[in-house]
Amino acid sequence: MDALVRDLSGLLLKAIPTIVLLVLVHFYLKYMFFRPLHEVLKKRREATEGAFEAAQKSLNVAAEKATMYDLALKEARAEMYRQQEETRRTWLDQQTARIDQVRQQTHESIQDASHKLHAEINEARQDLTSRSQMLALQIAESLASGRMK
């Protein structure tokens, strides 16, 4: 067993420089290769995530603007419909006023014509009455003068 321990200790003494060299290579690679590689990957990840976040923000802003434009468009349409309705009501009111005015004028014209017609009828009656009385007198005179002869 002593020989085994001596052989193992001899092997370990010969392996120490390899272990030290392996530890040195490990730290050398860690600082000279893996650390810069890790930093590059970290920057790349940050840039990618930053671009993604910027894109998300742009999408959110675009969605907000689209919503605002839709709202403004709805308000503009509502205002346009309100103006059209107001114009239509004004036009209807004007038409109604014109129709009422024409009705009033027509009613007045009919009443004037009716008064004139009644006046002409009364005048014709008076004329007929006076003519019939004159004719009656003439007939009576002609009958009376015919009997006298």
FENDA-V390941 format. One line per field, one symbol per residue. ss: DSSP state (H for helix, E for strand, L for the rest). phi: phi as a letter, one per 30 degrees, with the letter a starting at -180 (. if undefined). psi: psi as a letter, one per 30 degrees, with the letter a starting at -180 (. if undefined). A space follows every 50 residues. Layout:
# FENDA-V390941
ss: ???
phi: ???
psi: ???
This chain:
# FENDA-V390941
ss: LHHHHHHHHHHHHHHHHHHHHHHHHHHHHHHHHHHHHHHHHHHHHHHHHH HHHHHHHHHHHHHHHHHHHHHHHHHHHHHHHHHHHHHHHHHHHHHHHHHH HHHHHHHHHHHHHHHHHHHHHHHHHHHHHHHHHHHHHHHHHHHHHHHHL
phi: .ddddddddddddddedddddddddedddddccddddddddddddddddd dddddddddddddddddddddddddddddddddddddddddddddddddd ddddddddddddddddddddddddddddddddddddddddddddddddd
psi: eeeeeeeeeeeeeffeeeeeeeeeeeeeeeefeeeeeeeeeeeeeeeeee eeeeeeeeeeeeeeeeeeeeeeeeeeeeeeeeeeeeeeeeeeeeeeeeee eeeeeeeeeeeeeeeeeeeeeeeeeeeeeeeeeeeeeeeeeeeeffff.
